[in-house]
């Protein structure tokens, strides 16, 4: 199988300090990759660099689009990057309010990406938006409600619908369960797992919660001080961690 994303020796500097460095991995269609580590480990810097929100200083990042065309993301023109962000990528933020337009309806939030692709038929836009609300377990009757009328868990599910409506190949997620209570988090993860299975999207998720990684991720990268210190199958890493830092993370979870 050909990887959808190939990352080689990527680094991001802030002056003399590295936010992340020497990061390499491949990501395949239908795969969920979790990036874990404590605050300040570099995981969010890496995610933002891969998603083009920050400019990498070193390395190579190659994305393969739906037609099999390879794009060098570090040299890609900004207009092409925006096109990919509208069509083949999604980005789910930790706080749903940062990823939604709070002053327009739920339906408008979901339809906005479709309109950016040129769809203009009002009835079809509403129908598609309603279908996606149902897919993320929000009643289509809430189509005209604003996100501010939704609970935190519903807002996060709405953000998922907004991102997946254009059928992207790759979705970046930055701590999407961070603000959710345990029961809502479990429901959200079940939904996400089902959507990954049904759509075949690839997901790169940043989380500090090893429990989230175990439930969702096929593979996991463990970061410390900007570097990947351990990488592999999630169950293997969590059941038999090799690096002292990973061992510390796992033992802290077991003792909690």
Number of C-alpha atoms within 10 A of each C-alpha: 5 11 15 22 21 17 18 15 14 21 23 24 16 9 7 6 10 16 21 27 22 15 21 15 15 14 20 19 18 19 21 22 26 28 28 27 26 15 12 13 21 23 30 23 22 26 21 18 22 23 21 17 11 13 16 23 15 16 16 19 23 19 21 17 18 12 6 10 9 14 17 13 22 19 12 12 10 11 9 12 18 13 13 18 19 19 23 20 24 25 24 22 20 19 19 22 15 11 19 23 18 16 11 14 19 30 26 21 24 29 26 19 19 20 14 13 12 8 13 12 9 10 9 12 19 18 15 16 25 23 17 24 26 15 18 20 16 20 13 19 10 17 20 14 15 18 26 16 13 15 11 18 20 19 23 27 24 27 28 29 27 27 27 24 20 20 16 21 23 30 22 22 23 20 20 24 24 15 15 17 11 11 9 15 17 15 13 22 16 13 17 17 15 14 17 17 13 10 14 17 22 24 26 23 26 27 24 20 18 20 13 19 24 19 14 21 22 16 21 26 23 24 24 19 17 25 20 21 17 17 19 15 14 22 16 14 21 20 11 12 20 14 13 11 16 21 15 12 19 18 13 10 11 8 6 5
